[in-house]
């Protein structure tokens, strides 16, 4: 399968953020492992129409066009297993759902743990205009519309206001 994702807009997606920028060797390893996985990925004996993409040299996206065949719990578990294997071999923090990725004032993508968010807001590193990534989106259509948003349009709005008016 190609890494160019031209699937139905309702296609199911999973996004895994890395805790660092991916090096060319990382991307090569990820691409090789995911391509092999995607080519044989199936659900209840039916091949899945699936693809992957590496976004911003920082995020791994896996997509399944469920208009072709639905991903089942077991097949989703297999995709998580390959991500876990990649994470363990490259130390990327891909399964850390307690983190936030954003674009810093120097235009770098940063990833911090949730317990560091208040400090980043207090120091001005994150403000209402800071672009944050929502790695919890579940549909391909959300990739263009809702994946990157100013912090003021996310759950961070409340934290920013609390910090400003403290």
Secondary structure, DSSP 8 states (H G I E B T S, - for coil): --SS----TT-EEEEEE-SS---HHHHHHHHHHHHHHHHH-EETTEE--EEEEEETTTEEEEEE-TTT----HHHHHHHHHHHHHHHHHHT--TT--SEEEEE-TTS-EEEEEGGGHHHHHHTTSS-TT-EEE-TT--BHHHHHHTSEEEGGGSTHHHHHHHHHT-
